[in-house]
Amino acid sequence: MTSKSIDGEMKSESTTSLRGLVYAALFGAATAAGAYIIVPIPPVPITLQTLFLYLAGALLGGRLALLSQVVYLLLGIIGLPVFAGGKAGFGVLFGPTGGYLIGFLPAAYLIGKWNEMLKKPSFPGVLSSMIAGTIPVYLLGVLQLSFVAKLDLVKAVSVGMLPFLIGDGIKIVVATLLAGRLKGYVGIIGKEND
């Protein structure tokens, strides 16, 4: 291998890494913007934070999707009003809804890793990854809601999960469709070294 080809490969890898970091930052910012985009679906209006979480996982892979959600949480922790309802600050993570936000981290990584393992992304494969990624969001969210608000688990599930299932189901289908369309433009999976 010549020195010129080694330099070309190193430049290509650093460009891909920079591209991945830029996309991670953009998806973190998009997740923040999603807190302000409200879709009035009865019985509970939904925000689009998790839509961008799903897309980050499907398009960026595990490591970069996780990084995108770290960016999102850090924006809120430093005081930018990026959490649902315009909330901000470290205290939000310890409040009744903080578990859902913390759940974004394992969710993004799980969705991303799942999509990395797909030989050929298909609608059912990507959809399944997003459904699986929703589990840690609800699990951590409901547990913390139960603990902080002093609710029994049945009550925590009935107020902290059941009203959101339809909206999240719609977002999962939309995100799966969008991921298929955006893969060629934004997709990092297969282009980024883990």
DAZILIN-V823816 format. One record per backbone hydrogen bond with DSSP energy under -0.5 kcal/mol. CO is the residue of the C=O (numbers start at 1). NH is the residue of the N-H. If there is no record, write none. Layout:
BEGIN
co:CO nh:NH
co:CO nh:NH
END
This chain:
BEGIN
co:2 nh:6
co:3 nh:7
co:4 nh:8
co:5 nh:9
co:6 nh:10
co:7 nh:11
co:8 nh:12
co:9 nh:13
co:10 nh:14
co:11 nh:15
co:12 nh:16
co:13 nh:17
co:14 nh:18
co:15 nh:19
co:16 nh:20
co:17 nh:21
co:18 nh:22
co:19 nh:23
co:20 nh:24
co:21 nh:25
co:22 nh:26
co:23 nh:27
co:24 nh:28
co:25 nh:29
co:26 nh:30
co:27 nh:31
co:28 nh:32
co:29 nh:33
co:30 nh:34
co:31 nh:35
co:32 nh:35
co:33 nh:36
co:33 nh:37
co:34 nh:48
co:34 nh:49
co:35 nh:85
co:36 nh:38
co:37 nh:48
co:38 nh:40
co:39 nh:41
co:39 nh:46
co:40 nh:42
co:46 nh:39
co:48 nh:52
co:49 nh:53
co:50 nh:54
co:51 nh:55
co:52 nh:56
co:53 nh:57
co:54 nh:58
co:55 nh:59
co:56 nh:60
co:57 nh:61
co:59 nh:188
co:59 nh:189
co:61 nh:65
co:62 nh:66
co:63 nh:67
co:64 nh:68
co:65 nh:69
co:66 nh:70
co:67 nh:71
co:68 nh:72
co:69 nh:73
co:70 nh:74
co:71 nh:75
co:72 nh:76
co:73 nh:77
co:74 nh:78
co:75 nh:80
co:76 nh:79
co:76 nh:89
co:77 nh:90
co:80 nh:82
co:83 nh:86
co:83 nh:87
co:84 nh:87
co:87 nh:83
co:89 nh:92
co:90 nh:93
co:91 nh:94
co:91 nh:95
co:92 nh:95
co:95 nh:98
co:97 nh:100
co:97 nh:101
co:98 nh:102
co:99 nh:103
co:100 nh:104
co:101 nh:104
co:102 nh:105
co:102 nh:106
co:103 nh:107
co:104 nh:108
co:105 nh:109
co:106 nh:110
co:107 nh:111
co:108 nh:112
co:109 nh:113
co:110 nh:114
co:111 nh:115
co:112 nh:116
co:113 nh:117
co:114 nh:118
co:122 nh:126
co:123 nh:127
co:124 nh:128
co:125 nh:129
co:126 nh:130
co:127 nh:131
co:128 nh:132
co:129 nh:133
co:130 nh:134
co:131 nh:134
co:131 nh:135
co:132 nh:135
co:132 nh:136
co:133 nh:137
co:134 nh:138
co:135 nh:139
co:136 nh:140
co:137 nh:141
co:138 nh:142
co:139 nh:143
co:140 nh:144
co:141 nh:145
co:142 nh:146
co:143 nh:147
co:144 nh:148
co:145 nh:149
co:146 nh:151
co:152 nh:156
co:153 nh:157
co:154 nh:158
co:155 nh:159
co:156 nh:160
co:157 nh:161
co:157 nh:162
co:161 nh:164
co:161 nh:165
co:162 nh:165
co:164 nh:168
co:165 nh:169
co:166 nh:170
co:167 nh:171
co:168 nh:172
co:169 nh:173
co:170 nh:174
co:171 nh:175
co:172 nh:176
co:173 nh:177
co:174 nh:178
co:175 nh:179
co:176 nh:180
co:177 nh:181
co:178 nh:182
co:179 nh:183
co:182 nh:185
co:182 nh:186
co:182 nh:187
co:183 nh:187
co:188 nh:191
co:188 nh:192
END
